[in-house]
Amino acid sequence: MMKNGIFSVQEQINYIMKMSGMSQADIARSMEVDYKTVNRWINEKRMPYTAHRQKLYKLFVEKVDLPLLVTRLKKKYQNPSKIIKATPLVYNKFLVSLTYNSDAIEGSTLTEKDTERIILNGEVLPNKSQKEQQEAINHKTALEFVFSKAKKNFKIDKDFILALHRMIMHGISKDAGQLRNVNVAIRGLQKKLPHYQFVLRLFKEFTEDVNKYEGNVVKKIAINHYEFEDMHPFSDGNGRVGRLISITQLLSNGFAPCLIRNKDREHYYSALQMGDIHRFDPIAT
């Protein structure tokens, strides 16, 4: 069974049809081959030439939704970080999708295509704010840092979290990489956040607990995410850093990164609020 990256040719074609609604004829037209050729690929009567395999794989990454890749990686590989980085098209899709959605959750107006142009092509978009473009670049930098560090038995500590914040807020805030020394509030919520004088102690407690896993690992990571956002240790950038910490925990425990989509933002916020009454299953799912 011929594979390009993670998926066989047959798997790629079947998932394209299943997830995008494209027919076998549509795929043949896109590939600039005839219908019978695609049928032979599916039935393993003939394997595509290298150029066709590359074109098919590009179509697959474009058309198949990222959560499917996440699920397959989680099931098949113990070190998804290594596999993702070894597959450039998949790695770039993770960088773009995770960056776009995390920034959009925080209010960025960049589209996913804008994000791709900025962080992969190095373009400067004249019709978009400099701050939002810097946020996208910063998130990509921090995400690459996570992928480079997260591996089995990796320990998250104070320096790692502060480094993430420094990257996320680079060129945006003079407080980049520093715990807050002011009181803050979450816009639109009545919830009272910890007084800044308690942040150092809470942060120390968090770093002492974040690497301890017993029982349901995914639920533990969800609880840690709630605890980090509830603590709100920085004056800004808490959401993005918190999600990067969760991704680090998942990768370090053999899971693929979680993707929290901007379109699910309200559900995500509601799930975090459920943590106030110690209900963490909604976050974990």
Summary of the structure (lengths in Angstrom):
residues: 285
radius of gyration: 20.9
end to end distance: 33.7
largest distance: 70.0
contacts: 833
relative contact order: 0.10
helix: 63%
strand: 1%
